[in-house]
Amino acid sequence: MNHVSPTTVSPNTGIDPVARARDLGPQIAAAADEIERSQTIPEPLLTHIHNARLARILLPRSVGGDELDPWTYLHAIEEISRHDGSVGWNLFVANSAALIAPFIPLETAQEIFADPRAWISWGPPNQYKAQAVPGGYRVTGEWHFASGSRQANWLGAHCPVIEPDGSLRLNRFGRTTIRTLLFRKEHTQPIEDWNTIGMRGTASEGYRVTGLFVPEAFSGTREDPALRRDPGPLYAFTMPGLYAVGVAGVAFGIARAMLDEFIALAAEKTPRGLQRLADSPVVQADVARREASLGSARAWLVEILKDVWASAGDIAPIGLNARVRVRLGCAHAIAAAIEVADYVFKAAGTSAIFRGTAFERRFRDIHTLSQQIQSRDSHFEAVGRAMFNGDPDGLFL
């Protein structure tokens, strides 16, 4: 089916990221086996991705980014993920990491992103802490799940900070602050531990630093909106919300590709003892239901993102109701995509079980995605609790 998406063109460059992603689709698909095997994005595809600015969709214009709206971002990540989930995932993570730019000094962000191939990767916060020292921080530790780290030239560490007197640094809300430290990848030791069933091409592996000094200027905290340098509705969205949009885009792309491949298969396949799949009323009805499920989840999420964007201010973060809507739209989108993928895998029968088919890697990829924090079923609980009780505990929305 032909799925035409409304898009926004970058005012900086005139580039339409969805069209660029669509143009790169055949190259991404052709490299998918190598990406799975080598766990990296090969050349010249990586250069073409940088030339298309697909890692700069959410980067502020103040440092050479495109700073586009979240539904255009969603469509671009979806289009990439139709051809390879790992590439879509890595670009979702690269764009998410670029959201640190409004929270670090302008000169630092300009230094990092003056390189057109700048790419930041990092793992989530863990038990390791940074020691405050004169002029910056000293840090020892290791972080994992750093998707795209093999393409990255900068890595980061999210750390609580120990003050010189031994106390934990608190933010203005009275909570332990988490500071993001940025450093060049050559200062780290890789930990090659990404031996998973799916999303193998993301190489979401670990890295280690020992006694590394990070200057104050190469750090920032994402938890306080008052510290944000760049105004505008994009950065009024919460970072967890934009992370969830990226995961939804990857899930949509994988499920969309699987459903399209099944429709093509059904036109050709006649299982033993049965009629052609495409002639079965059960298959016809099931495919129609999945088409409606995927399309309605996508349309609803886009509607939410546009509504929230229209009401977002330049400085203040979006309010609780908007955060709840974004989280619920993303959680529903991810769940709907996984359900469609499960249906396709079952309905395709033995055509789905062999390596190299149009289904098996996508099935492994979407079920690896389903285990990630943005795909938790508990997000529905958090949304429901906030709908009834507000957000007294700062829920992950």
C-alpha positions in Angstrom: 0.0 0.0 0.0 1.1 3.6 -0.6 1.5 5.4 2.7 2.1 9.1 2.1 3.1 11.1 5.2 2.9 14.9 5.7 6.4 16.2 6.3 8.2 19.3 7.4 11.2 20.6 5.4 14.1 22.0 7.4 14.2 25.8 7.2 18.0 25.6 7.5 18.6 23.3 4.6 15.4 22.7 2.7 15.9 19.0 3.4 12.8 16.8 3.8 14.0 14.0 6.1 11.2 11.7 5.2 12.0 12.0 1.5 15.7 11.5 2.2 14.9 8.4 4.3 12.8 7.0 1.6 15.5 7.6 -1.0 18.0 5.7 1.2 15.6 2.8 1.7 17.0 0.5 -1.1 20.6 1.1 0.2 19.6 0.4 3.8 17.7 -2.8 2.7 20.7 -3.9 0.6 23.1 -3.5 3.6 20.8 -5.2 6.2 22.5 -8.5 6.2 25.9 -6.9 6.6 24.6 -4.6 9.4 23.3 -7.7 11.2 26.6 -9.6 10.8 29.1 -6.8 11.5 26.9 -4.9 14.0 27.8 -1.6 12.3 26.5 0.6 9.5 28.9 0.2 6.6 30.2 2.8 4.2 29.1 4.4 2.0 25.7 4.0 3.6 26.8 5.8 6.8 28.1 8.8 4.8 24.8 8.9 2.9 22.9 8.9 6.2 25.1 11.9 7.5 24.6 13.7 4.2 20.9 13.3 4.6 21.2 14.8 8.1 19.1 12.0 9.6 21.0 12.2 12.9 20.2 16.0 13.2 16.4 16.0 13.0 16.0 17.0 16.7 19.3 19.0 17.0 18.8 22.8 17.6 19.2 25.1 14.7 21.5 27.2 16.9 24.2 24.5 16.4 23.4 23.5 12.9 20.5 21.1 13.4 17.1 21.0 11.7 14.9 21.2 14.9 11.9 19.7 13.2 8.5 18.8 14.7 8.1 15.4 16.4 5.6 13.9 13.9 8.1 14.5 11.0 10.7 12.8 13.2 8.3 9.9 13.8 7.7 9.5 10.0 11.4 9.6 9.2 12.3 7.0 11.8 9.4 4.9 10.6 10.6 5.1 7.0 14.1 4.1 7.9 12.9 1.2 10.1 10.8 -0.3 7.3 14.1 -1.3 5.7 16.2 -2.1 8.8 15.1 -1.8 12.4 18.7 -1.5 13.7 19.4 1.6 11.5 16.1 3.1 12.6 16.9 2.4 16.2 20.4 3.9 16.0 19.1 7.1 14.4 16.3 7.4 17.1 19.0 7.1 19.7 21.4 9.6 18.0 18.6 12.1 17.7 17.6 11.5 21.3 21.2 12.1 22.4 21.2 15.4 20.4 18.6 16.7 22.9 21.4 17.4 25.3 22.6 20.3 23.1 20.2 22.9 24.6 21.5 22.0 28.1 25.3 22.4 27.6 27.2 25.7 26.9 26.6 26.9 23.3 30.3 26.9 22.6 30.5 23.3 23.6 27.6 22.3 21.5 29.0 24.2 18.5 32.4 22.4 19.0 30.7 19.0 19.0 28.3 19.5 16.2 30.5 21.5 13.9 31.5 18.1 12.7 28.8 17.0 10.2 29.3 13.4 11.3 28.9 14.2 15.0 27.1 11.3 16.8 26.6 10.9 20.5 25.8 7.6 22.2 25.3 6.7 25.8 24.0 4.1 28.2 21.4 4.8 30.9 22.3 6.0 34.5 23.5 3.3 36.8 25.4 3.0 40.1 28.5 4.9 39.0 29.0 8.4 40.3 31.1 11.4 39.1 33.4 13.1 41.6 33.3 16.9 41.5 36.9 18.3 41.2 38.3 21.7 40.3 37.2 22.6 36.8 34.9 19.6 36.2 34.5 16.0 37.1 36.4 12.8 37.4 34.6 9.6 36.6 35.3 5.9 36.7 32.7 3.3 35.6 31.0 1.5 32.8 27.8 1.9 31.0 25.9 -0.5 28.7 23.1 -0.4 26.1 24.8 2.4 24.2 23.0 2.0 20.8 25.0 3.2 17.8 28.2 3.5 19.8 30.2 2.0 16.8 29.0 5.0 14.7 29.5 7.5 17.5 32.4 9.8 18.0 31.2 11.1 21.3 30.0 9.1 24.3 28.3 10.1 27.5 27.8 9.1 31.1 24.7 10.1 33.2 25.9 10.2 36.8 25.0 11.5 40.3 27.7 13.8 41.5 29.6 13.5 44.7 30.7 16.9 46.0 34.2 17.5 47.5 32.7 17.1 51.0 31.3 13.7 50.1 27.7 14.7 49.9 25.5 14.0 46.9 24.7 17.0 44.7 21.0 18.0 44.8 19.0 19.9 42.2 16.8 22.9 42.9 13.9 20.4 43.5 15.8 18.8 46.4 16.4 15.6 44.5 19.7 13.9 43.6 20.8 15.5 40.3 21.9 13.5 37.4 24.6 15.2 35.3 25.5 14.1 31.8 29.2 14.1 31.0 30.4 14.1 27.4 33.7 12.8 26.1 35.3 11.6 22.9 35.0 7.9 22.2 38.8 7.5 22.0 38.9 8.1 25.8 36.9 4.9 26.4 37.4 1.2 26.3 34.6 -0.7 24.4 32.9 -3.7 26.1 31.6 -5.9 23.3 28.7 -7.6 24.9 25.8 -7.2 22.4 24.9 -10.9 21.8 21.1 -10.6 21.4 18.4 -12.3 19.4 17.4 -9.1 17.7 18.4 -5.5 16.9 21.9 -7.0 16.5 22.9 -4.2 14.2 22.5 -1.6 16.9 25.6 -2.9 18.8 24.0 -1.5 21.9 27.1 -2.5 23.9 29.1 -1.0 26.7 32.1 1.2 27.4 34.4 1.9 30.3 36.3 4.9 31.5 38.9 5.0 34.3 39.7 8.2 36.1 38.6 10.3 33.2 38.5 14.1 33.7 35.6 15.8 32.0 35.6 19.6 32.0 32.6 21.4 33.4 31.8 22.9 29.9 31.3 19.3 28.6 28.5 18.5 31.0 24.9 19.5 31.6 21.7 18.3 33.2 18.5 17.5 31.3 16.2 17.5 34.4 15.7 21.2 34.9 13.8 23.1 32.1 15.0 26.4 33.5 18.5 25.5 32.3 17.5 25.0 28.7 19.1 27.5 26.3 17.1 27.0 23.2 13.4 28.1 23.2 10.6 26.6 21.1 7.9 23.9 21.3 10.2 21.0 20.4 12.2 21.3 23.6 9.1 21.9 25.6 8.4 18.2 25.1 9.9 16.0 27.8 12.9 13.9 26.8 11.2 10.7 27.9 8.3 11.6 25.7 10.5 12.2 22.6 12.4 9.0 23.4 9.0 7.2 23.2 8.2 8.8 19.9 11.4 7.4 18.5 10.7 3.9 19.7 7.1 4.2 18.3 8.6 5.1 14.9 10.9 2.1 14.9 8.0 -0.2 15.9 5.7 1.3 13.2 8.3 0.8 10.5 9.0 -2.8 11.4 5.3 -3.7 11.7 4.4 -1.9 8.5 7.1 -3.8 6.6 5.9 -7.1 8.0 2.3 -6.5 7.1 3.1 -5.4 3.6 5.3 -8.4 3.1 2.5 -10.7 4.3 0.0 -9.1 1.9 2.5 -9.9 -0.9 3.0 -13.5 0.4 -0.8 -14.1 0.7 -1.2 -13.3 -3.0 1.1 -16.2 -3.8 0.9 -18.8 -1.1 -1.5 -21.7 -1.0 -0.9 -23.8 2.2 -1.2 -27.5 1.8 -4.9 -28.5 1.9 -6.1 -24.9 2.0 -7.0 -22.2 -0.5 -4.8 -19.3 -1.4 -4.2 -17.2 1.6 -5.5 -14.0 -0.2 -8.8 -15.8 -1.0 -9.5 -16.7 2.7 -12.2 -14.6 4.2 -10.5 -15.1 7.6 -7.2 -13.8 6.3 -8.9 -10.9 4.5 -10.7 -9.8 7.7 -7.6 -10.3 9.9 -5.4 -8.2 7.5 -8.1 -5.5 7.4 -8.2 -5.3 11.2 -4.4 -5.1 11.5 -4.3 -2.4 8.8 -6.9 -0.4 10.8 -5.1 -1.0 14.1 -1.7 0.1 12.8 -3.1 3.1 10.9 -5.4 4.3 13.7 -2.6 4.1 16.3 -0.3 6.1 14.0 -2.9 8.7 13.2 -3.8 9.1 16.8 -0.2 9.6 17.9 0.3 12.2 15.1 -2.8 14.0 16.2 -1.6 14.1 19.8 1.8 15.4 18.8 0.3 18.1 16.7 -2.1 19.2 19.4 0.6 19.3 22.0 3.0 21.2 19.7 0.3 23.8 19.0 -0.2 24.5 22.7 3.4 24.3 23.8 5.2 27.4 24.9 8.7 28.6 24.1 10.1 28.0 27.6 7.8 26.2 30.0 7.7 22.4 29.6 4.4 20.8 28.5 2.0 20.2 31.3 0.8 17.0 32.9 -2.1 16.4 30.6 0.1 16.8 27.5 2.7 14.5 29.0 0.0 11.9 29.7 -1.3 12.1 26.2 2.1 11.7 24.5 3.0 8.8 26.8 -0.3 7.1 26.2 -0.2 7.6 22.4 3.3 6.2 22.2 2.5 3.2 24.5 -0.5 2.4 22.4 1.4 2.7 19.2 4.2 0.4 20.3 1.7 -2.2 21.6 -0.3 -2.1 18.4 2.8 -2.5 16.2 4.0 -5.5 18.3 0.5 -7.1 18.0 0.5 -6.7 14.2 4.0 -8.2 14.0 2.9 -11.2 16.0 -0.1 -11.7 13.8 2.0 -11.6 10.6 4.5 -14.1 12.0 1.8 -16.6 12.9 -0.2 -16.1 9.7 2.8 -16.5 7.5 3.4 -20.0 8.8 6.6 -21.8 7.8 7.4 -18.9 5.4 8.4 -16.9 8.4 10.7 -19.3 10.2 13.7 -19.5 8.0 16.7 -17.1 8.2 16.8 -14.6 5.5 13.0 -14.3 5.0 11.2 -11.0 5.1 9.8 -11.9 8.5 12.3 -13.5 10.8 14.7 -10.7 11.5 11.9 -8.2 11.8 10.2 -10.5 14.2 13.4 -10.8 16.3 13.9 -7.1 16.1 10.5 -6.0 17.2 10.6 -8.5 20.1 13.9 -7.1 21.2 12.3 -3.6 21.0 9.4 -4.9 23.1 11.8 -5.4 26.1 13.1 -1.9 26.1 12.0 0.6 28.8 9.8 2.6 26.4 7.8 -0.6 25.7 6.8 -1.4 29.2 3.2 -2.3 29.9 3.6 -0.4 33.1 3.4 2.9 31.2 -0.4 2.3 30.9 -0.5 2.0 34.7 1.5 5.2 35.1 -0.8 7.1 32.7 -4.0 5.7 34.4 -2.6 6.7 37.8 -1.8 10.2 36.6 -5.3 10.5 35.1 -6.9 9.8 38.4 -4.3 11.1 40.9 -2.1 13.6 39.1 1.6 13.2 39.1 2.8 13.6 42.7 5.8 11.3 42.3 7.2 12.6 39.1 6.2 9.6 37.0 8.2 8.6 34.0 6.1 10.5 31.4 
